[in-house]
Amino acid sequence: MKLTIPKNTLAFLFFSFLGLLIATLGVYFLPSRFFNDTDIIVYDLYNEIGWKGSYPFTILFYKITGLKHLSFSLIGLIQFLIVIVLTYKIGVPKNFHKITTKNIVIYISFLLIGVFLCMPTKEFINYLLVALIVLLFIKKNFSVKTTVIITLLILTFFGYFFREYYMLIVLLTLIFYFISRVNIKNKKLATLFYGLLIAIGVSLSYGLIKGQFISQKTRESFNEFRKNDGENNSAIYSPVKTDTWYGESFGIVYGFFSVNLPFNGLKHITSPQILAFVIWQILLFIILFIRYERCLKQGISDNYDIWIFYIIFSFFIVQGVFEPDLGSAIRHKIGIFPFIYYGLYYNSFREKK
C-alpha cells in the first residue's frame, strides 16, 4: 500500500524540520545577546533556585530534568521535538500548505521557535503549560464553564510560582468576558479599551502602594540601566516620563502599540532583522484581531474559542506594561505560541471535531 502524506502535513513537517535545525545549531551562529539568561539558569549564579519566581523556578526545572547538564545543541533538539509534537497534537490546518499571509506568519513562527528554544529558557516551560491548556480546550471533555475555571486556576497558580503577570492576565480575561456580555457596539475595540484601562488602573494602584508604577519599575528602569548597551537598539522608551499618573498611563498605551502594532519600529530600515520582527508582529496582531472579531460574532455562549482570544489579547495588553524591547516581546509571544496557533486556525480545528 502506498503511503500518502497530505500536503498540509508535509508543509508542517518541512517548517518543523527547519525550526529543528535552528534549535540544534543556533548556539553556533546566533548573537551572544540571545543567550544572556543562560548562565543564570544553568549555573545559578546568584543562588536563586527555588519554587517561586521565574528564574528560581526555571533553574529548579532544568536541574530536576537534568537538561542543564546537556549541550545546548542537545537541549535545543529535545525542547523543539517536545513542543512540535504538542503543536502537532493541537492540529494541522487543512490549508497549511497554501501560501497565505496567515500561513507565512506561522511558517516564520516555527523558525522563531527554533531560535528561542535552542538554549535553556523560561519560554520552554511557558510553552508546555500553554500547549496543555490549548489541548484542554480542544478535547472539550468538560463544559465551557469548567474548562475556563480550570484554565484560570492553572494560570493563577502559574502566576504565583512562575510569572506574576499571569495573575493580571486572569483579571483582564475576566474583564474581557464581562465587557463582551454588555450590549455595546464594536465589542472587540471595547474589550481592548477597557482592558487597557484596567491595566492602567492596576499600575497606578500599585504605584500608590509601592511608590513606583509598574512600567516605570520594570521597562523604564531596565532600559535606563542598559541605555549605553550597543545591543539595545530595539528598546521601547515612552516619549513621556512615567513618574506621573498621566505619564504612566500614556506609557502603557504606548507600550501596547509598540509591542503589538509597532509601526514606530519601521524606522529601523537599516536593521533587516528588527524590521522583519516589526512586520511579523504587525501582521500577527491584525490577523488575530480579525479572527477575534469573527469569533465574537458567533456569540459567547458555549463558545470555547472566544476564551482563547480573551487570554491572547489580555497577554498583549500586559506586554504593553512590561516589555522592554521588541526582541523580548517576540520571545514572550513564542512562549504563548499554542494560544496564537489555535487562535489563527480555530475554525479549521473545530471542523475536525
C-alpha positions as CSV (number, residue, x, y, z in Angstrom):
1,M,0.0,0.0,0.0
2,K,1.4,3.4,-1.0
3,L,1.8,5.8,1.9
4,T,0.5,9.3,1.0
5,I,1.2,12.2,3.3
6,P,-1.2,15.1,3.0
7,K,0.2,18.3,1.6
8,N,-0.7,20.3,4.8
9,T,1.2,17.7,6.9
10,L,4.2,17.9,4.6
11,A,4.3,21.7,5.0
12,F,4.1,21.3,8.8
13,L,6.9,18.7,8.8
14,F,9.0,20.9,6.4
15,F,8.9,24.0,8.6
16,S,9.2,21.9,11.7
17,F,12.5,20.5,10.3
18,L,13.8,24.0,9.5
19,G,13.0,25.0,13.1
20,L,14.6,21.9,14.4
21,L,17.8,22.7,12.5
22,I,17.9,26.2,14.1
23,A,17.1,24.8,17.5
24,T,20.0,22.3,17.2
25,L,22.6,24.6,15.5
26,G,21.5,28.0,16.8
27,V,24.2,28.0,19.5
28,Y,26.8,28.2,16.8
29,F,25.5,31.2,14.9
30,L,23.1,33.3,16.9
31,P,24.4,36.5,18.5
32,S,25.5,36.3,22.2
33,R,22.7,38.5,23.3
34,F,20.3,35.6,22.7
35,F,22.0,33.7,25.5
36,N,22.1,36.4,28.1
37,D,20.0,34.4,30.6
38,T,21.5,31.0,30.1
39,D,24.4,31.3,32.6
40,I,21.9,32.3,35.3
41,I,19.7,29.3,34.5
42,V,22.5,26.7,34.1
43,Y,24.9,27.9,36.8
44,D,22.5,29.5,39.3
45,L,25.0,32.5,39.6
46,Y,23.0,34.2,42.4
47,N,21.9,31.1,44.3
48,E,18.2,31.7,43.4
49,I,17.0,28.1,42.9
50,G,13.5,27.6,44.4
51,W,9.8,27.2,43.7
52,K,8.8,30.9,43.4
53,G,9.9,33.4,40.8
54,S,10.6,33.0,37.1
55,Y,14.4,32.5,37.5
56,P,14.3,30.3,40.6
57,F,11.6,28.1,39.1
58,T,13.4,27.8,35.8
59,I,16.7,27.0,37.5
60,L,15.0,24.3,39.5
61,F,13.2,22.9,36.4
62,Y,16.5,22.5,34.4
63,K,18.1,20.9,37.5
64,I,15.3,18.4,38.1
65,T,15.0,17.4,34.4
66,G,18.8,17.1,34.0
67,L,18.7,19.3,30.9
68,K,21.2,21.7,32.4
69,H,23.9,19.0,32.1
70,L,23.4,18.6,28.3
71,S,25.0,20.6,25.5
72,F,22.9,23.4,24.1
73,S,22.5,21.6,20.8
74,L,21.0,18.6,22.5
75,I,18.8,20.8,24.7
76,G,17.5,22.6,21.6
77,L,16.9,19.3,19.9
78,I,14.9,17.8,22.8
79,Q,13.0,21.0,23.6
80,F,12.0,21.6,19.9
81,L,10.9,18.0,19.4
82,I,8.7,18.1,22.5
83,V,7.0,21.4,21.6
84,I,6.5,20.5,17.9
85,V,4.8,17.2,18.9
86,L,2.5,19.1,21.2
87,T,1.8,21.6,18.4
88,Y,1.0,18.7,16.1
89,K,-1.4,17.3,18.7
90,I,-3.2,20.6,18.6
91,G,-3.7,20.0,14.9
92,V,-2.5,20.8,11.3
93,P,-4.8,23.2,9.4
94,K,-6.2,21.7,6.3
95,N,-4.8,24.5,4.1
96,F,-1.5,24.8,5.8
97,H,0.4,24.1,2.6
98,K,-1.2,27.1,0.8
99,I,0.8,30.4,0.6
100,T,-1.3,32.8,2.5
101,T,-0.4,35.7,4.8
102,K,-1.6,33.8,7.8
103,N,0.4,30.7,6.9
104,I,3.5,32.7,6.2
105,V,3.3,34.3,9.7
106,I,3.2,30.8,11.2
107,Y,6.0,29.5,8.9
108,I,8.2,32.2,10.3
109,S,6.9,31.4,13.8
110,F,8.2,27.9,13.5
111,L,11.7,29.3,12.8
112,L,11.4,31.7,15.7
113,I,10.5,28.7,18.0
114,G,13.8,27.2,16.9
115,V,15.6,30.4,17.7
116,F,14.2,30.9,21.2
117,L,14.3,27.2,22.2
118,C,18.0,26.5,21.3
119,M,19.0,27.1,24.9
120,P,17.8,26.7,28.5
121,T,14.9,29.2,28.6
122,K,11.8,30.2,30.6
123,E,9.8,30.1,27.3
124,F,10.1,26.3,27.1
125,I,8.2,26.0,30.4
126,N,5.7,28.6,29.3
127,Y,5.1,26.8,26.0
128,L,4.5,23.4,27.8
129,L,1.9,25.0,30.1
130,V,0.1,26.9,27.3
131,A,0.0,23.8,25.0
132,L,-1.6,21.7,27.7
133,I,-4.3,24.4,28.2
134,V,-5.0,24.5,24.5
135,L,-5.3,20.7,24.4
136,L,-7.8,21.0,27.3
137,F,-9.9,23.3,25.1
138,I,-9.6,21.2,22.0
139,K,-10.6,17.9,23.8
140,K,-13.8,19.5,25.1
141,N,-14.0,16.9,27.8
142,F,-15.6,19.4,30.2
143,S,-18.2,22.2,29.8
144,V,-17.0,25.6,28.8
145,K,-17.5,26.9,32.3
146,T,-15.5,24.0,33.9
147,T,-12.8,24.3,31.2
148,V,-12.4,28.1,31.8
149,I,-12.3,27.7,35.6
150,I,-9.6,25.0,35.3
151,T,-7.6,27.3,32.9
152,L,-7.9,30.4,35.1
153,L,-6.8,28.4,38.2
154,I,-3.8,27.0,36.3
155,L,-2.8,30.5,35.1
156,T,-3.2,31.9,38.6
157,F,-1.2,29.0,40.1
158,F,1.4,29.6,37.3
159,G,1.4,33.3,38.1
160,Y,2.1,32.7,41.7
161,F,5.0,30.4,41.2
162,F,6.5,31.4,37.9
163,R,5.4,34.7,36.3
164,E,3.4,37.1,38.4
165,Y,1.9,39.0,35.5
166,Y,-0.2,35.9,34.7
167,M,-2.4,37.0,37.6
168,L,-3.1,40.2,35.7
169,I,-3.9,38.2,32.6
170,V,-6.5,36.3,34.6
171,L,-8.1,39.5,35.7
172,L,-8.1,41.0,32.2
173,T,-9.5,37.8,30.7
174,L,-12.5,38.1,33.1
175,I,-12.9,41.8,32.2
176,F,-13.0,40.8,28.5
177,Y,-15.7,38.3,29.2
178,F,-17.9,40.7,31.2
179,I,-17.5,43.5,28.6
180,S,-18.5,41.0,25.9
181,R,-21.7,40.4,27.7
182,V,-22.7,44.0,27.6
183,N,-24.8,45.1,24.7
184,I,-22.5,47.6,23.1
185,K,-21.3,48.2,19.6
186,N,-17.8,47.2,18.5
187,K,-17.1,44.8,21.3
188,K,-13.7,43.9,20.0
189,L,-12.5,47.5,20.4
190,A,-14.4,48.0,23.7
191,T,-12.7,45.0,25.3
192,L,-9.3,46.2,24.4
193,F,-10.1,49.8,25.5
194,Y,-11.4,48.7,28.9
195,G,-8.6,46.1,29.2
196,L,-6.1,48.9,28.8
197,L,-7.9,51.0,31.4
198,I,-7.8,48.1,33.9
199,A,-4.1,47.6,33.3
200,I,-3.5,51.3,33.8
201,G,-5.6,51.3,37.0
202,V,-3.7,48.3,38.4
203,S,-0.4,50.0,37.7
204,L,-1.5,53.3,39.3
205,S,-2.8,51.5,42.3
206,Y,0.5,49.6,42.6
207,G,2.3,52.9,42.4
208,L,0.2,54.4,45.2
209,I,1.1,51.5,47.4
210,K,4.7,50.9,46.4
211,G,5.8,54.4,45.4
212,Q,6.6,53.4,41.8
213,F,4.4,52.5,38.9
214,I,4.7,49.1,37.2
215,S,6.1,50.1,33.8
216,Q,8.3,52.6,35.5
217,K,9.7,49.9,37.7
218,T,10.1,47.3,35.0
219,R,10.5,48.5,31.4
220,E,11.7,52.1,32.0
221,S,14.2,51.2,34.8
222,F,15.6,48.3,32.9
223,N,16.1,50.2,29.7
224,E,17.7,53.1,31.6
225,F,20.1,50.6,33.2
226,R,21.2,49.3,29.8
227,K,21.0,52.7,28.0
228,N,24.6,52.6,26.8
229,D,24.4,48.9,25.7
230,G,25.2,48.7,22.0
231,E,22.7,45.8,21.6
232,N,19.8,47.9,22.9
233,N,18.6,49.4,19.6
234,S,15.1,48.0,19.7
235,A,14.4,49.2,23.3
236,I,11.0,50.8,24.0
237,Y,11.1,54.2,25.5
238,S,8.0,56.1,26.3
239,P,8.1,59.7,24.9
240,V,6.6,60.9,28.2
241,K,8.3,60.2,31.6
242,T,6.4,57.5,33.5
243,D,6.9,59.0,37.0
244,T,3.4,60.7,37.0
245,W,-0.1,59.1,36.7
246,Y,-0.6,60.6,33.2
247,G,2.9,59.6,32.1
248,E,2.4,56.0,33.3
249,S,-1.0,55.9,31.6
250,F,0.5,57.1,28.3
251,G,3.5,54.8,28.7
252,I,1.3,51.7,29.0
253,V,-0.8,52.7,25.9
254,Y,2.4,53.5,24.0
255,G,4.0,50.2,25.1
256,F,0.9,48.3,24.0
257,F,1.2,49.7,20.4
258,S,5.0,49.4,20.4
259,V,4.9,45.6,21.1
260,N,1.8,44.7,19.1
261,L,1.4,47.3,16.3
262,P,5.0,48.6,16.2
263,F,4.7,51.0,13.2
264,N,7.2,53.2,15.1
265,G,9.6,50.3,14.6
266,L,9.6,50.8,10.8
267,K,12.3,53.4,11.4
268,H,14.8,50.6,11.7
269,I,15.0,50.4,8.0
270,T,18.8,49.8,8.2
271,S,18.3,46.8,10.5
272,P,16.7,44.0,8.5
273,Q,16.3,41.7,11.5
274,I,14.4,44.3,13.5
275,L,12.3,45.3,10.5
276,A,11.3,41.7,9.9
277,F,10.3,41.3,13.6
278,V,8.2,44.5,13.3
279,I,6.4,43.3,10.2
280,W,5.8,39.9,11.8
281,Q,4.2,41.4,14.9
282,I,2.0,43.8,12.9
283,L,0.7,41.1,10.7
284,L,0.2,38.7,13.6
285,F,-1.8,41.3,15.6
286,I,-4.0,42.3,12.7
287,I,-4.9,38.8,11.7
288,L,-5.6,37.7,15.2
289,F,-7.8,40.8,15.7
290,I,-9.8,39.9,12.6
291,R,-10.2,36.4,13.9
292,Y,-11.3,37.7,17.3
293,E,-14.0,39.8,15.7
294,R,-15.3,36.8,13.7
295,C,-15.3,34.6,16.9
296,L,-17.2,37.3,18.8
297,K,-19.9,37.4,16.2
298,Q,-20.6,33.7,16.9
299,G,-21.7,34.6,20.4
300,I,-20.1,33.9,23.8
301,S,-22.5,31.2,25.0
302,D,-20.9,27.8,24.9
303,N,-18.0,29.3,22.8
304,Y,-14.8,27.6,23.9
305,D,-12.8,29.5,21.3
306,I,-13.6,33.0,22.4
307,W,-11.8,32.4,25.7
308,I,-8.6,31.7,23.9
309,F,-8.8,35.2,22.3
310,Y,-9.6,36.8,25.7
311,I,-6.4,35.3,27.0
312,I,-4.3,36.2,24.0
313,F,-5.3,39.9,24.0
314,S,-5.0,40.1,27.8
315,F,-1.5,38.9,27.3
316,F,-0.9,41.5,24.6
317,I,-2.1,44.3,27.0
318,V,0.2,43.0,29.7
319,Q,3.1,43.1,27.3
320,G,2.4,46.8,26.9
321,V,3.2,47.2,30.6
322,F,6.3,45.1,30.9
323,E,8.1,44.5,27.7
324,P,11.5,46.4,27.4
325,D,12.2,45.8,23.7
326,L,10.9,44.3,20.5
327,G,13.1,41.2,20.9
328,S,11.7,40.4,24.3
329,A,8.1,40.9,23.0
330,I,8.6,38.3,20.3
331,R,10.3,35.9,22.6
332,H,7.4,36.0,25.0
333,K,4.9,35.7,22.2
334,I,6.7,32.5,21.2
335,G,6.1,31.3,24.8
336,I,2.4,31.5,24.2
337,F,2.5,30.3,20.6
338,P,0.0,27.4,21.2
339,F,-2.6,30.1,22.0
340,I,-1.7,32.1,18.9
341,Y,-1.6,29.0,16.7
342,Y,-5.1,27.9,17.9
343,G,-6.5,31.4,17.6
344,L,-5.4,31.7,14.0
345,Y,-6.9,28.4,12.9
346,Y,-9.7,27.7,15.4
347,N,-12.2,27.2,12.6
348,S,-10.1,24.5,11.0
349,F,-9.5,22.7,14.3
350,R,-13.2,22.9,15.1
351,E,-14.2,21.3,11.8
352,K,-12.0,18.3,12.6
353,K,-14.1,17.5,15.7
